[in-house]
Amino acid sequence: MHLEESAALTLERSADLLVLDEALQKLATIDPRQSQIVELRFFGGLTMEETAHVLDIAPSTVYKDFDLAKLWLLREFKSKNWA
């Protein structure tokens, strides 16, 4: 990989992270728990069970909210032509 290609990939990833951050902030205003679940799972690396323990909710709630959050984020990304 050439330096120019590396720089382009770095800029693209930075832009992707900005879009993700914006989407998570928006999700947090709509459903704070779903946003927390996404952050704990993706950025914290927690399992579903660990996430349930940290948030003091049932694992089934984590599974449901995580699925809903992923669908919401996908729709948000598509609206920004990101996905």
N, C-alpha and C positions, 0 to 999 in steps of 0.2 A: 504494500500500500504506500502510495506517495504522500508526501506532506500535505499537498492540497486536498487529497481525498480525506485524510484524517481530519483536517480542519473543517471540511464540509460536514463530515459525520458528527463532529463535536458540536457544531452550530445547530445541526438538525436535532440532535439529542437535547440540547439546551432549550430549543423551541418546544420540543415535545414535553419536556419537564415543566415549562411555563404553562402550557395548555393543561397539563395534568393538575398542577397546583391550582390554577384558576377553577377548574372543574371541581376539585375537592373542596375548595373554599365555598363555592356555590352550593354544593351538596350539604356542607355543614350548616348552611342557613336553612335548608329545607328539612334535613334529617341529621342532626348532629351524631346520633348513634351510628348510623350507617357510615358516615364519614370516619368516625373513630375506628370502626371495624376495618375499613379499607386500610387506614393508616397502620393499625396494629398488624394486620395480615401482610401487607406488602412491604412496609418500611420497617416494621418491628420483627417480622419473620415469625410471628406467633402462629401456632396451630389454631384450629377452630376452638378446640377445648380450652387452650390457654387464653384465647381472646374472651371466651365466655367467662372464665374465672376472673380475669382482670376487670371486666365490665359488670361482673356479678349478675349475669343473665344466663338463661338456659342455652346450651349448645344449639338446640333447634332454632332458637331466635337468631343466633349468629349466622347459621346456615341460610335462613330465610332473608335476613337483612343483607348479607353479603351478596346473595344472588340478585336482590333488588338493586343494590348499589352498583353492581357490575353492569346491569342492564341500563340503569340511568346514565352511568358514565359513558357507555357505548353510544347511547343516543346523543349525549352531549358532544362527544368527539365527532360523530357523524355530522352534526349540525355545524361544526367548525371545519368540516372537510378534513379532519385529522385521521380518521380511521379508514 
